[in-house]
Amino acid sequence: MGSIGGMEVLLIFLIVLLLFGAKKLPELARGLGKGIREFKKATNDIRDEIESATDFDEHINTKSQNSSKEPDKKNEE
């Protein structure tokens, strides 16, 4: 069970060409490219959202740790 070779790709291309015809092939490729582009954009947006949320959590945790290290001035009076 290896990866797809050159003959398999050629066979798939020929089957798609026979099924859809030469006129529809560029349209199908364009649609596939748009779909892949949208998918990549969505995954990048999700990754950015997760990273910003974890950065925010780290900032809050660091801030709370720093405030707990400082002596409470109200208790000293």
Secondary structure, DSSP 8 states (H G I E B T S, - for coil): -----HHHHHHHHHHHHHHHHHHHHHHHHHHHHHHHHHHHHHHHHHHHHHHHHHHHHHHHHHHHHHHHHS--HHHH-
